[in-house]
Amino acid sequence: MLTLTCPCCGVTAEETEFSPGGEAHLSRFGPGSSDSDYESYMFNRKNPRGVHFERWRHAYGCGKWFLAARCTLTLEVFGTYRAQTTEPPTEILAKIKARRPEWEGLK
């Protein structure tokens, strides 16, 4: 069971209080994009073994969206941060690198 902390209201709870929203930090393509760019955005998602960045919504709390960094193998949560953040905070990246030295970062 995952335990997440909502960075918006500060509540720490089990994952059942939250709703997953898929992969974080995606490049969205607007009007005029090619069919392959749109197809890639709509259907191609990473499904890594290891560190992954995801969107979550505090469904039974404040209702706000936020982002989380976690390991898909161990369910370890490295940290959560506000959805308006365009890149993971340096302290979360440092925590990941400290626990997973072989991790190569966002690709």
N, C-alpha and C positions, 0 to 999 in steps of 0.2 A: 504494500500500500504506500502510495506517495503521500508525503506531508509537504504542503506548499504554504508559503506565506504571501499573502496579497500585499504588494508594495503600496497600494493605494490606501487601504484602511488598516493595515498592520495585523490582520487576523491570520493566525496559523491554524490550519485545519487539514483533515484528510482530503484526498482527491475527490471524494464524493460530493463535497461542497462546491466544487469547481467543474466547469465544462471545458473539455479540450477544444482547441480551435485550429489545430494543424501546425504546420511548419512556420517558423518565424523568419523574418528578414528575407522575404521573397521580393524579387524585382517584378513589379507590376507593369504591364504594357497597356498603353492607352490607345485612343483612336489613331489609325494609320499604321498600327503595328502589323508585322507580317503574320501570316497564318501559323507558321512554325513557332514564332515567339508566343503567340496566344495559346497554341496547343501546349507548349512547354509549361507556361504559367498555370494553365488549368489542370493538367494531368500528370506532369512529371514532378514527383516529390522525392526527397531523399528519405531513406529508411535505414539509417546507419546503425551499426552495432557500436555502441559507445556514446560519446557526447552528442547531444542533439539540442537544438533551440526550438522552443514551441510557444504557441500562443495559448493562453488560458483565460477564462472568464470566471469571475467570482460570482457564480450563478445564485447562490443562496446567501449572499452577503451584499456588498456594495454594488454588484452588477458590472463592475468595470473590467476591461481587458488588461492583461499584463503579459509579460514574456518570462519564460523560465528556461534555465540551462540545466539539463539533467543527463544522466547516463542511462541508456536504454538497457544495459546489461544488469546493472546493480540497483537501479532505481534511486541512486544517490542524486539529490538535488543540490546543485552548486550555488544556486541563487535565483532570485526573481528580480525583475525590474519593470518599470513602467513601459507601456506599449508605445509611447511616443519616442522612445529611444531608438535611434537608427542603427546603432551597433551595440554589442554587449559591453557593459562597463568593464574597465580595466581590472577592477578588483575581482570580478567573476572570472575573467580570463586567467588571471594569476592563480586563482584557486583551482581552476581546471588543470592548468599546467603543473601546479604543485602535486596534484593527486594523480595526473595522467601525463607524465613527462614525454611520452611518445606522441601525444596529441599534436597535430599539425595546424590547428586553428581552422577558422571558417574558410571554406573553399567556394 
